Every structure is written in C-alpha cells, then in structure tokens.
C-alpha cells in the first residue's frame, strides 16, 4: 500500500481540532497498538488515560504539527506543545505557569492505522517550567531537593 503519510498526518491534526484528541485516537489506533514512552510498553487504554490526565493538567494545551518525516510505513511527527499548568498533574498542584516543549512521536503504520507509537520529550522540561524542580541555571539549594 502506497499512502501519502504526510497528508495523513495533516488530516489527523485537523481531526484532533475537530473532534478532540481522545476521539481522534479511536480513529487511528489499531486495536493491538503498543505504546512506548520510556516507562515500558503500554496499550491504547494507557495512552488514552495519559492524554486525559494531561487534558486536566493543561486544559488550554495547543499542539502544532511542525514537521513530518516519512520512511515507508514509519513516521516521525515533530510537534510544538504548549499550554498552562492549571490542573493537578501526578500529585503536583497546579502552578499556573506556562509550559512549552517539543514532542517527537515515532509511528509504525499498518495502512491507515497506527500499530506502534513511541513518544519522546525532554523529561525535565515540563517539571522545570512548572516549578516542580529548579531550573538548571538557578543557584543550587542547600540540602536535598
């Protein structure tokens, strides 16, 4: 099957704007989808739970598709993700601070459906921007963090 995966990625971003992220996931995820995010392989339900958690923590989040790299049925989506931390996240109270970082998503496709997805972000960017941990250019504190 010879698909235009760049056009498909653009279509997904429009669908996310139209129906929301969770509904769009249902349209593009293969039933056997495997999610890898650095915390072990997961399934589509784990991905839905993570997206729902982020929607509560950062309800004004916007995601912009910056670029799409295609190698046969493999895609790399480069996203610009930003919003304001106004809801709880992983036990941390809302900080009211803006967050802004890049997200790379590597997809293995089976036709129109995603069968494997891997998420990559800078793991400390969000926590630093939310004030959960100090920025690396802040003066060191006394004692353990």
C-alpha positions in Angstrom: 0.0 0.0 0.0 1.5 3.3 -1.1 0.0 6.0 1.2 0.8 9.7 1.5 1.7 9.7 5.2 2.4 13.4 5.2 -1.2 14.1 4.1 -2.4 11.6 6.6 -0.6 13.4 9.5 -2.1 16.7 8.4 -5.5 15.0 8.4 -5.0 13.7 11.9 -4.1 17.1 13.2 -7.3 18.5 11.7 -9.4 15.7 13.2 -7.9 16.4 16.6 -9.0 20.0 16.3 -12.5 18.9 15.1 -13.3 16.0 17.5 -10.6 16.2 20.2 -7.6 14.1 20.9 -9.3 11.1 22.6 -11.9 10.7 19.8 -9.1 11.0 17.2 -7.1 8.3 18.9 -10.1 5.9 18.4 -10.0 6.6 14.7 -6.3 6.0 14.1 -5.2 3.4 16.7 -5.0 -0.3 15.7 -6.7 -2.5 18.4 -3.3 -4.1 19.1 -1.5 -0.7 19.4 1.7 -0.8 21.5 2.7 2.5 23.2 6.3 3.0 24.3 7.1 6.1 26.3 10.2 5.3 28.3 8.1 3.7 31.1 7.6 0.3 29.4 5.2 -0.8 26.6 1.5 0.0 27.1 -1.7 -0.3 25.2 -4.2 2.1 23.8 -6.1 2.4 27.1 -2.9 3.6 28.8 -2.4 6.2 26.1 -6.0 7.4 26.5 -5.5 7.7 30.3 -2.3 9.7 29.8 -4.0 12.1 27.3 -7.0 12.5 29.7 -4.6 13.3 32.6 -2.8 15.9 30.5 -6.1 17.5 29.4 -7.0 18.1 33.1 -3.5 19.4 34.0 -3.1 21.6 31.0 -6.6 22.2 29.6 -5.6 25.1 27.2 -2.9 22.9 25.5 -2.3 23.5 21.9 -0.3 21.2 19.7 1.1 22.3 16.3 2.5 19.9 13.8 5.9 21.3 12.9 7.2 18.6 10.6 6.6 15.0 9.4 9.5 12.7 8.5 8.5 9.6 6.5 10.4 6.4 5.8 7.9 3.9 4.3 5.3 3.0 6.9 7.3 4.8 9.6 6.6 8.4 10.5 8.2 10.8 12.9 5.9 13.7 13.9 7.6 16.8 15.3 5.1 18.7 17.5 5.2 22.0 19.3 3.2 21.6 22.5 2.3 24.4 24.9 -0.3 25.5 27.4 -0.7 26.5 31.1 -0.4 24.2 34.1 -3.8 24.9 35.7 -4.8 21.4 36.9 -3.2 18.7 39.1 -0.5 16.5 37.5 0.9 13.4 39.0 0.3 14.6 42.5 1.6 18.1 41.9 -0.6 21.1 42.5 -1.3 23.5 39.6 1.5 26.1 39.2 -0.3 28.5 36.8 2.9 28.6 34.8 3.2 28.3 31.0 4.8 25.2 29.6 6.3 24.8 26.1 8.3 22.0 24.7 8.8 19.7 21.6 7.4 16.3 21.4 8.6 13.7 18.9 6.3 10.8 18.1 7.5 7.9 16.1 4.7 5.8 14.5 4.8 2.4 12.8 1.8 2.2 10.5 -0.3 -0.6 9.2 -2.2 1.1 6.4 -4.3 3.9 7.9 -3.9 2.6 11.5 -1.0 3.1 14.0 0.2 -0.2 15.4 3.2 1.1 17.4 3.8 4.6 18.9 6.9 5.9 20.7 6.8 9.3 22.5 10.0 11.3 23.1 10.2 14.6 25.1 12.8 16.2 27.2 11.9 14.6 30.5 12.8 17.6 32.7 11.5 20.4 30.6 7.9 20.3 31.8 8.8 19.8 35.5 11.2 22.8 35.4 8.7 25.0 33.6 6.0 24.1 36.1 8.3 24.9 39.0 8.3 21.3 40.3 12.1 21.1 40.1 14.5 24.1 39.9 15.9 25.2 36.6 19.5 24.1 36.0 20.7 27.7 35.8 19.2 28.5 39.2 21.6 28.7 42.1 21.8 25.4 44.0 19.8 25.0 47.1 21.1 23.7 50.5 20.1 20.1 51.3 18.3 17.5 49.2 15.6 18.5 46.6 
